[in-house]
Amino acid sequence: MTLTHFLGADRPLPTGDFGYVYSYQKYSEIPNPEDMHAIFLMSGYTLTNDSHVQVFAQGLDAVGLEIGEFLYPPFRENKIITKPYIYGFNGEACNITEEIRAGYPELYQQNLKCLNLLLSLMDEHLSEGECIEIYSCWDSETWMERNAELDRALHLPSFNPLTESIEFVDKQLITITK
């Protein structure tokens, strides 16, 4: 099962991949890594020397935000998200907890980048007073009711990801207002 994250908005939002920094190189021009099997597993296909592959200069360059539109959200009948435009996104990559902040500095930097991309997108595309809704649930449990005890409201201008925590958990609805 996969924890799926949905984002609801009153207006269309941009979709796609945001924040990734890469270049393309011929496979034959990439220096040999210690584990050649790892490149094969990451690519998902057989590479030839003439294949062009994405190359990230550093680990943080391979971190980004992915947003895709859901035309027929499975939970619309539950009215969990009340907004007309619904998107899926990689929310697990945006979690900032005290445990991550204190114990996993590299993961913290990656998640902070993803969260900042999400917050910047909201700041850029929402009007003052407008809000978005984020709902998370296991992919096979979209029909189930949300847990209102987990609901959370954030005010975008006053939320500081450097000092505050946010975690997208199962059956939680987060409302973020600009």
Secondary structure, DSSP 8 states (H G I E B T S, - for coil): --EEEEEEESS----EEES---EEEEGGGS---S-HHHHHHHHSS---TT-EEEE-SSGGGG--EEEEE-SS-TTGGGTSS--SEEEEE-GGGG-B-HHHHHH-HHHHHHHHHHHHHHHHHHHHH--TT-EEEEEEEEGGGTTS---GGG-EEEEGGG--TTTS-B---TTEEEEEE-
